[in-house]
């Protein structure tokens, strides 16, 4: 299995589009390499790696709803590479680009706290309350009650 987990920050807002009937979200993350210099004991930046990420279906919708430019994330998925020939300074060069087809995307909690909201649960609770109100009204149609928003 070719699986990778990486942390980083979103370089741009996720871009959502529909391919056939499936929703896909694409975004790029930047992973900064930091290491401690053994001689000086200071932290040193060792460069930045940029990786494209694609997400499908409900993961894509949730990413589009939840994340934006600068969000600290942790991404797990399948790593794929693509070779492209680019024109650089008048000559052709082969470059390798990497993309992760994400199976999981979440906030990097080592960088801050967040709170998850289960939108399906809220909708199910409203629907359940509406059904209970309807059942109570059927049992005693003359009982006063407050109308509940649906």
Secondary structure, DSSP 8 states (H G I E B T S, - for coil): --EEEEEEEESS--EEEEETTEEEEEEEEEEEEEEE-TTT--EEEEEEEEEEEEEEHHHHHHHHHH--TT-EEEEEEEEEEEEEEEEETTEEEEEEEEEEEEEEEEE-TTS-------HHHHHHHHHHHHHHHHHHHHH-TTS-------
